[in-house]
Amino acid sequence: MPRFVAPYDVLDQRELGPDRFQLLAPLWYESAVLGGRVVKISKGFVYDRESIPRWLPWIYAWLAGTASRAGAVHDWLTQVHKVEDLPVERPMADAVYHEAAGVDGNGRFTRWVKWLGVRVGGMKSWRTGPERFQTHENDRRRKPRMAPDERRQVLDKLKRLRPPEAP
């Protein structure tokens, strides 16, 4: 079942400028489209949220901000082109966006309109995605993250391996 994975299910972001946002906390999404794999978006990821054209003011007013978490997931897939061991093609990334928009509470018609938008207008974003990933320095921020309980276990093991202090 698709879902945003707790405790990394809250969209915590700051605006860097017009249509540029940065995640202040990781965001994880488990996708049925990707076979249950988890899209793990790193803290610090810079993205444009949802690329709804401003020259369509009625559509922009209707759709802007209605699936912000889904927009972050789609932008990640558009820039990285893979999840774990799975190469992600553009139709898959767009299908994940449709799926995640539903998890964000969007109805069937709204999800379809958003999906149609990325299918019709998303080719340039797909082609330039890896370049944008590097331009925004996301590649420098991308580090494997451990879950808090895994980190605690590793730190406990390290403490046990330290030699006792000399008297």
Secondary structure, DSSP 8 states (H G I E B T S, - for coil): --EE-TTS-S--EEEEETTEEEESS-EEEE-TTTTT-EEEE-TT-EE-S----TTSHHHHHHHTTTTHHHHHHHHHHHHH-EETTEE--HHHHHHHHHHHHHHTT--HHHHHHHHHHHHHH-HHHHHHHHHHHHHTTHHHH------HHHHHHHHHHHHHHS-----
